[in-house]
Amino acid sequence: MKKLLVGVVAAALASLMFASLAVASSHNPKGEYEVFKECPLNRATITDCIYSVSSKGAFTIGKKNVPLVNPVTLQGGLEGEGEAVQFYGAENGDTLSKTPQPVPGGLFGITAPTWWPKFLQNWFNEQINKGLTGVNATIELAGATKGLTGIKLNTTNLLIEKGTALGLPAKVRLENAILGSNCYIGSDKAPVQINFTSGTDGALKGNKGTLSFNEEFTIITLSGGALVNNSFVAPKAAGCGGIFSFFIDPLVNSIIGLPAGKGVNSATLEGVIKDGLAEAVKASE
């Protein structure tokens, strides 16, 4: 009887584990819908699947400008209508890809003179980025979960080029051998709120890009557009240097110029946004 009971319990636990894994697993849409494989389709109320890749752009915080040289992906799904739309995160939890971007000149902004030959500039800058002063900056989703994300996506505002098209609660990680991996501008509890527009914000002007559809009108694509923000606020960095943060944090804040108020910071995202009808994505599996 004891062995039988143990066997039943083990089977039940295995069944629960399998069910849990099944819920968390990605989907397998086919063809042109494949990009939406991380859409949270396990939520029956999801109406749209979102997949966006920003391959160009830049962000400036304080005195530091960081070009977007490595593509950043945003993916998830939409639920609701109008102002009540909610953005749910990717099935695998990778809603906003944690893509490091090298900070030109590293922590101290040392770059090769522009009058040098291009090959020599590239070599010199690469050596700086590889050294102790080289820094990677990564924009991460603040308070990221596999469920409700705090992201706001308003496709109407995006198309009419007015108001907030994408509201992103973010934190920026600065990382190198000195700073460690827990040096952040912003946090899960106090994010850097970046409200992007396809219209105009401060000195920056965005645009919705070119609108196109697939044959079935189940996928909308906006390509070549730009989302901008020139008014977000950046707080002081914290957690830099691990146990030496008491000394390193003030140095980092002094070098970058933190905290930095409205008009000092800016962000631009350029790329492609795809919106797929959830029913069509499911049907392709």
Beta strands, then each sheet from edge to edge (+ up, - down):
strand 1: 48-61
strand 2: 64-67
strand 3: 72-79
strand 4: 86-89
strand 5: 101-102
strand 6: 136-141
strand 7: 152-153
strand 8: 166-176
strand 9: 180-185
strand 10: 192-196
strand 11: 200-201
strand 12: 204-205
strand 13: 210-213
strand 14: 219-229
strand 15: 237-238
strand 16: 266-277
sheet 1: 2+ 1- 3+ 4-
sheet 2: 2+ 1- 16+ 14- 13+
sheet 3: 5+ 6- 8+ 7-
sheet 4: 5+ 6- 8+ 9- 15+
sheet 5: 5+ 6- 8+ 10-
sheet 6: 11+ 12-
end
